[in-house]
Amino acid sequence: MTLRIAIAPSAQVQLEELAEWWQTHRPSASTDLATEFQRVVEVLAQMPFLGRPYRRRRSRNVRHYPIAGTPYHVFHAPTPDRGELRVLAVWSVVRGEAPRS
């Protein structure tokens, strides 16, 4: 079963800002952030419990999964009973602070 993908507005803004930054500051990188994000989300829609539980969040079902070739992770909440995978944030785990969403 493939889950429907719902991206929180704040996560969409984060992705757009990070993709722009990545393109400007990492032009020779072999990784395209937006493309890798899409690949990760498609994988998570099919296997929603991949990644590690995010223990700093109150909700037990929040997980994070790395975007290959970048320091960023997709923070997501799978709800298979509703047929949905909600993307909550696109965030670097090296920032030293938690995502705002």
MARSENU-628288 format. One record per residue (C-alpha): residue in one letter; chain; x negated, y negated, z. Coordinates in steps of 0.25 Angstrom, whole numbers, plus 5000, padded with zeros to 4 digits. Layout:
<rs>
+----+----+------+------+------+
! aa ! ch !    u !    v !    w !
+----+----+------+------+------+
!  A !  A !    X !    Y !    Z !
...
+----+----+------+------+------+
</rs>
This chain:
<rs>
+----+----+------+------+------+
! aa ! ch !    u !    v !    w !
+----+----+------+------+------+
!  M !  A ! 5000 ! 5000 ! 5000 !
!  T !  A ! 4995 ! 4986 ! 4996 !
!  L !  A ! 4998 ! 4975 ! 5005 !
!  R !  A ! 5003 ! 4961 ! 5001 !
!  I !  A ! 4992 ! 4951 ! 5003 !
!  A !  A ! 4996 ! 4938 ! 5011 !
!  I !  A ! 4985 ! 4928 ! 5012 !
!  A !  A ! 4987 ! 4917 ! 5023 !
!  P !  A ! 4986 ! 4903 ! 5018 !
!  S !  A ! 4974 ! 4900 ! 5027 !
!  A !  A ! 4967 ! 4913 ! 5022 !
!  Q !  A ! 4970 ! 4908 ! 5008 !
!  V !  A ! 4964 ! 4894 ! 5011 !
!  Q !  A ! 4952 ! 4901 ! 5017 !
!  L !  A ! 4950 ! 4910 ! 5005 !
!  E !  A ! 4950 ! 4898 ! 4996 !
!  E !  A ! 4941 ! 4890 ! 5004 !
!  L !  A ! 4931 ! 4902 ! 5005 !
!  A !  A ! 4932 ! 4905 ! 4991 !
!  E !  A ! 4929 ! 4891 ! 4987 !
!  W !  A ! 4917 ! 4890 ! 4997 !
!  W !  A ! 4912 ! 4904 ! 4992 !
!  Q !  A ! 4912 ! 4900 ! 4977 !
!  T !  A ! 4905 ! 4887 ! 4980 !
!  H !  A ! 4894 ! 4892 ! 4990 !
!  R !  A ! 4892 ! 4906 ! 4985 !
!  P !  A ! 4893 ! 4905 ! 4970 !
!  S !  A ! 4883 ! 4916 ! 4968 !
!  A !  A ! 4890 ! 4925 ! 4977 !
!  S !  A ! 4894 ! 4938 ! 4970 !
!  T !  A ! 4907 ! 4938 ! 4979 !
!  D !  A ! 4919 ! 4930 ! 4975 !
!  L !  A ! 4926 ! 4927 ! 4988 !
!  A !  A ! 4940 ! 4926 ! 4982 !
!  T !  A ! 4939 ! 4939 ! 4974 !
!  E !  A ! 4933 ! 4947 ! 4986 !
!  F !  A ! 4945 ! 4941 ! 4995 !
!  Q !  A ! 4955 ! 4946 ! 4984 !
!  R !  A ! 4948 ! 4960 ! 4984 !
!  V !  A ! 4948 ! 4961 ! 4999 !
!  V !  A ! 4963 ! 4957 ! 5000 !
!  E !  A ! 4967 ! 4967 ! 4990 !
!  V !  A ! 4959 ! 4978 ! 4997 !
!  L !  A ! 4965 ! 4974 ! 5011 !
!  A !  A ! 4979 ! 4974 ! 5004 !
!  Q !  A ! 4977 ! 4989 ! 5002 !
!  M !  A ! 4969 ! 4992 ! 5014 !
!  P !  A ! 4974 ! 4981 ! 5024 !
!  F !  A ! 4967 ! 4987 ! 5037 !
!  L !  A ! 4953 ! 4986 ! 5031 !
!  G !  A ! 4944 ! 4976 ! 5038 !
!  R !  A ! 4941 ! 4974 ! 5053 !
!  P !  A ! 4952 ! 4970 ! 5063 !
!  Y !  A ! 4951 ! 4955 ! 5067 !
!  R !  A ! 4950 ! 4955 ! 5082 !
!  R !  A ! 4950 ! 4940 ! 5084 !
!  R !  A ! 4964 ! 4939 ! 5079 !
!  R !  A ! 4976 ! 4942 ! 5088 !
!  S !  A ! 4983 ! 4950 ! 5077 !
!  R !  A ! 4978 ! 4964 ! 5077 !
!  N !  A ! 4980 ! 4967 ! 5062 !
!  V !  A ! 4970 ! 4956 ! 5057 !
!  R !  A ! 4958 ! 4961 ! 5050 !
!  H !  A ! 4947 ! 4956 ! 5042 !
!  Y !  A ! 4940 ! 4961 ! 5030 !
!  P !  A ! 4927 ! 4956 ! 5023 !
!  I !  A ! 4927 ! 4950 ! 5009 !
!  A !  A ! 4915 ! 4956 ! 5003 !
!  G !  A ! 4903 ! 4948 ! 5000 !
!  T !  A ! 4907 ! 4936 ! 5009 !
!  P !  A ! 4908 ! 4933 ! 5024 !
!  Y !  A ! 4923 ! 4932 ! 5023 !
!  H !  A ! 4934 ! 4942 ! 5028 !
!  V !  A ! 4948 ! 4943 ! 5025 !
!  F !  A ! 4956 ! 4943 ! 5038 !
!  H !  A ! 4969 ! 4950 ! 5036 !
!  A !  A ! 4982 ! 4956 ! 5043 !
!  P !  A ! 4987 ! 4968 ! 5036 !
!  T !  A ! 5002 ! 4971 ! 5039 !
!  P !  A ! 5005 ! 4983 ! 5030 !
!  D !  A ! 5019 ! 4984 ! 5037 !
!  R !  A ! 5022 ! 4971 ! 5030 !
!  G !  A ! 5014 ! 4975 ! 5017 !
!  E !  A ! 5005 ! 4963 ! 5019 !
!  L !  A ! 4990 ! 4959 ! 5021 !
!  R !  A ! 4989 ! 4945 ! 5026 !
!  V !  A ! 4976 ! 4938 ! 5024 !
!  L !  A ! 4974 ! 4929 ! 5036 !
!  A !  A ! 4960 ! 4923 ! 5033 !
!  V !  A ! 4947 ! 4924 ! 5025 !
!  W !  A ! 4936 ! 4921 ! 5034 !
!  S !  A ! 4921 ! 4923 ! 5037 !
!  V !  A ! 4919 ! 4931 ! 5049 !
!  V !  A ! 4905 ! 4924 ! 5051 !
!  R !  A ! 4912 ! 4911 ! 5054 !
!  G !  A ! 4913 ! 4913 ! 5069 !
!  E !  A ! 4927 ! 4910 ! 5070 !
!  A !  A ! 4940 ! 4917 ! 5067 !
!  P !  A ! 4949 ! 4914 ! 5055 !
!  R !  A ! 4960 ! 4903 ! 5058 !
!  S !  A ! 4971 ! 4912 ! 5052 !
+----+----+------+------+------+
</rs>
